[in-house]
Amino acid sequence: MIKVYGKANCSKCQTLKNILDEKKVNYEYIEDLKTLMMVASKARIMSAPVVEKDEVIYTMEQFLEVL
């Protein structure tokens, strides 16, 4: 399962959700700032969205390359 951690009013988060929806990719969107900050800080990622797939954490750009 793919988990996307995002935040409210985030244009990159919305863009990623639109891409995943268009490609019919099953994912869970988690909009919780505390969780986002915790996951992102462990992976040393400084911007939303953060994607988790198969226990690997990606930035949006890294994930789109893998997708």
N, CA, C and O of each residue as an XYZ file, in Angstrom:
268
protein
N       0.837     -1.189      0.000
C       0.000      0.000      0.000
C       0.878      1.247      0.000
O       1.871      1.321      0.724
N       0.510      2.198     -0.797
C       1.209      3.477     -0.874
C       0.532      4.448      0.082
O      -0.692      4.576      0.093
N       1.344      5.130      0.883
C       0.828      6.154      1.786
C       1.410      7.488      1.350
O       2.618      7.623      1.155
N       0.537      8.462      1.201
C       0.955      9.816      0.854
C       0.662     10.696      2.060
O      -0.484     10.816      2.492
N       1.707     11.307      2.594
C       1.562     12.218      3.727
C       1.590     13.632      3.177
O       2.556     14.038      2.530
N       0.522     14.382      3.437
C       0.429     15.732      2.910
C      -0.120     16.681      3.943
O      -0.301     16.331      5.109
N      -0.384     17.907      3.484
C      -0.942     18.912      4.379
C      -1.971     19.735      3.620
O      -2.015     19.725      2.390
N      -2.791     20.441      4.374
C      -3.852     21.249      3.783
C      -3.255     22.366      2.925
O      -2.185     22.895      3.228
N      -3.957     22.710      1.863
C      -3.569     23.807      0.968
C      -2.192     23.617      0.349
O      -1.468     24.589      0.133
N      -1.828     22.381      0.066
C      -0.526     22.058     -0.533
C      -0.749     21.723     -2.006
O      -1.342     20.696     -2.335
N      -0.268     22.599     -2.887
C      -0.504     22.380     -4.320
C       0.225     21.140     -4.833
O      -0.302     20.426     -5.686
N       1.444     20.873     -4.318
C       2.170     19.669     -4.747
C       1.447     18.406     -4.282
O       1.428     17.402     -4.994
N       0.852     18.456     -3.086
C       0.097     17.302     -2.582
C      -1.086     17.021     -3.505
O      -1.341     15.871     -3.865
N      -1.802     18.071     -3.884
C      -2.958     17.916     -4.770
C      -2.532     17.410     -6.141
O      -3.211     16.571     -6.732
N      -1.420     17.914     -6.644
C      -0.910     17.456     -7.935
C      -0.594     15.967     -7.890
O      -0.951     15.229     -8.808
N       0.071     15.524     -6.834
C       0.410     14.107     -6.711
C      -0.851     13.254     -6.612
O      -0.929     12.196     -7.236
N      -1.828     13.694     -5.844
C      -3.092     12.945     -5.746
C      -3.764     12.843     -7.111
O      -4.303     11.793     -7.460
N      -3.737     13.921     -7.879
C      -4.333     13.899     -9.222
C      -3.612     12.908    -10.128
O      -4.256     12.168    -10.871
N      -2.284     12.886    -10.073
C      -1.502     11.950    -10.894
C      -1.835     10.515    -10.514
O      -2.056      9.677    -11.388
N      -1.874     10.226     -9.218
C      -2.166      8.864     -8.764
C      -3.587      8.455     -9.154
O      -3.815      7.312     -9.550
N      -4.537      9.377     -9.043
C      -5.910      9.083     -9.437
C      -6.010      8.798    -10.935
O      -6.692      7.858    -11.344
N      -5.334      9.606    -11.751
C      -5.349      9.407    -13.205
C      -4.768      8.047    -13.587
O      -5.248      7.396    -14.515
N      -3.727      7.625    -12.858
C      -3.086      6.338    -13.149
C      -3.779      5.169    -12.441
O      -3.361      4.017    -12.552
N      -4.857      5.502    -11.707
C      -5.636      4.502    -10.964
C      -4.767      3.716     -9.975
O      -4.903      2.501     -9.833
N      -3.874      4.441     -9.299
C      -3.004      3.844     -8.289
C      -3.731      3.902     -6.952
O      -4.249      4.947     -6.558
N      -3.762      2.773     -6.264
C      -4.407      2.715     -4.953
C      -3.460      3.292     -3.909
O      -2.310      2.865     -3.808
N      -3.937      4.259     -3.134
C      -3.097      4.889     -2.117
C      -3.960      5.383     -0.964
O      -5.176      5.532     -1.086
N      -3.296      5.632      0.150
C      -3.957      6.211      1.316
C      -3.376      7.603      1.514
O      -2.158      7.768      1.583
N      -4.248      8.607      1.605
C      -3.787      9.984      1.808
C      -3.946     10.334      3.282
O      -5.038     10.225      3.840
N      -2.864     10.748      3.899
C      -2.867     11.073      5.324
C      -2.545     12.552      5.470
O      -1.436     12.996      5.172
N      -3.536     13.305      5.934
C      -3.369     14.743      6.104
C      -3.314     15.060      7.594
O      -4.291     15.507      8.195
N      -2.151     14.816      8.163
C      -1.920     15.057      9.584
C      -0.529     15.655      9.718
O       0.472     14.976      9.490
N      -0.472     16.908     10.082
C       0.795     17.627     10.094
C       1.829     16.990     11.016
O       3.009     16.928     10.673
N       1.399     16.519     12.175
C       2.327     15.892     13.122
C       2.942     14.628     12.524
O       4.151     14.417     12.619
N       2.116     13.797     11.914
C       2.601     12.566     11.285
C       3.518     12.901     10.106
O       4.572     12.287      9.940
N       3.114     13.868      9.299
C       3.934     14.291      8.164
C       5.321     14.724      8.632
O       6.333     14.306      8.069
N       5.361     15.557      9.658
C       6.646     16.047     10.149
C       7.505     14.924     10.720
O       8.725     14.930     10.558
N       6.879     13.968     11.380
C       7.618     12.853     11.961
C       8.237     11.977     10.859
O       9.421     11.645     10.915
N       7.429     11.608      9.863
C       7.915     10.763      8.769
C       8.976     11.505      7.950
O      10.018     10.943      7.613
N       8.700     12.758      7.639
C       9.627     13.540      6.815
C      10.962     13.757      7.520
O      12.016     13.673      6.889
N      10.928     14.032      8.817
C      12.181     14.297      9.529
C      13.045     13.048      9.619
O      14.271     13.145      9.550
N      12.436     11.879      9.772
C      13.213     10.632      9.797
C      13.934     10.413      8.476
O      15.056      9.908      8.445
N      13.274     10.802      7.376
C      13.859     10.611      6.044
C      14.639     11.837      5.578
O      15.193     11.849      4.479
N      14.678     12.867      6.422
C      15.365     14.122      6.096
C      14.805     14.769      4.835
O      15.547     15.267      3.987
N      13.499     14.749      4.735
C      12.792     15.403      3.631
C      12.174     16.678      4.198
O      11.558     16.664      5.263
N      12.346     17.767      3.477
C      11.944     19.067      4.012
C      10.666     19.638      3.412
O      10.281     20.753      3.763
N       9.993     18.911      2.516
C       8.779     19.461      1.930
C       7.745     18.370      1.685
O       8.085     17.205      1.480
N       6.497     18.764      1.709
C       5.389     17.857      1.430
C       5.162     17.827     -0.077
O       5.492     18.792     -0.766
N       4.612     16.754     -0.591
C       4.214     15.525      0.094
C       5.386     14.560      0.259
O       6.418     14.661     -0.405
N       5.175     13.626      1.173
C       6.124     12.541      1.410
C       5.375     11.247      1.108
O       4.228     11.076      1.521
N       6.025     10.343      0.387
C       5.383      9.099     -0.029
C       6.112      7.923      0.603
O       7.341      7.873      0.629
N       5.319      6.968      1.116
C       5.881      5.736      1.663
C       5.348      4.560      0.857
O       4.139      4.371      0.721
N       6.280      3.775      0.326
C       5.908      2.573     -0.428
C       6.874      1.472     -0.067
O       8.088      1.650     -0.170
N       6.355      0.341      0.355
C       7.186     -0.804      0.735
C       8.250     -0.405      1.757
O       9.405     -0.820      1.664
N       7.841      0.405      2.728
C       8.687      0.848      3.831
C       9.859      1.734      3.400
O      10.808      1.922      4.161
N       9.792      2.275      2.185
C      10.787      3.224      1.700
C      10.103      4.586      1.587
O       8.972      4.683      1.110
N      10.797      5.631      2.029
C      10.245      6.981      2.019
C      10.814      7.752      0.830
O      12.020      7.721      0.583
N       9.939      8.443      0.095
C      10.328      9.182     -1.105
C       9.806     10.616     -1.047
O       8.783     10.892     -0.420
N      10.520     11.521     -1.707
C       9.938     12.821     -2.023
C       8.982     12.584     -3.193
O       8.984     11.511     -3.794
N       8.174     13.579     -3.507
C       7.262     13.446     -4.644
C       8.046     13.165     -5.926
O       7.667     12.292     -6.708
N       9.133     13.900     -6.141
C       9.916     13.746     -7.364
C      10.550     12.356     -7.464
O      10.538     11.742     -8.531
N      11.098     11.866     -6.361
C      11.694     10.526     -6.350
C      10.631      9.459     -6.631
O      10.874      8.508     -7.374
N       9.467      9.629     -6.035
C       8.411      8.635     -6.203
C       7.917      8.606     -7.645
O       7.660      7.528     -8.181
N       7.781      9.756     -8.279
C       7.316      9.785     -9.671
C       8.301      9.085    -10.594
O       7.891      8.519    -11.607
N       9.604      9.110    -10.267
C      10.585      8.372    -11.060
C      10.396      6.866    -10.889
O      10.551      6.108    -11.846
N      10.062      6.433     -9.675
C       9.854      5.010     -9.388
C       8.540      4.520     -9.972
O       8.430      3.377    -10.417
N       7.546      5.397     -9.966
C       6.203      5.035    -10.437
C       6.245      4.745    -11.915
O       5.218      4.420    -12.510
